[in-house]
Amino acid sequence: MSIGEEIKRRALSRTIEWFIGYVYKNPEENLKRGFETLYRLSNTLHFDQLFKDQIKNVLDVISSDTPTKQYVVNLFKDTRKDILQKIAVNFIVNAGWYGVPKQRNITVKEGFKVPWFMLVDPTERCNYNCI
């Protein structure tokens, strides 16, 4: 990873951590306001369409009065701020922002679709017949 990419990654990580800290102060009010700002920022900074759509979908869910919105608010109320920040950075920055383009490149290069998430179930027997 180049120095420029590392600077971008750290800046995006700090921004996500700030965003989580902002919403954490008052989730009922700041959640919608924060995602509206994030959506406007995604249009200004020319985010990939996939990320814009994801932000818009989250904004639609939290704008309505649904159980999902209450679940997200409760997640902010019941989880420590540092844990939320780490989860958000791992999923948004590492898996989303940098992982999706890398995944697309590997798909083109290798000729098969790379899974975004892998579940390992230690209670099941392995279905491979290794030597």
Secondary structure, 3 states (H helix, E strand, C coil): CCHHHHHHHHHHHHHHHHHHHHHHHCHHHHHHHHHHHHHHHHHHCCCCHHHHHHHHHHHHHHHCCCHHHHHHHHHHHHCCHHHHHHHHHHHHHHHHHHHHHHHHHHHHHHCCCCCCCCCCCCCCCCCCCCC
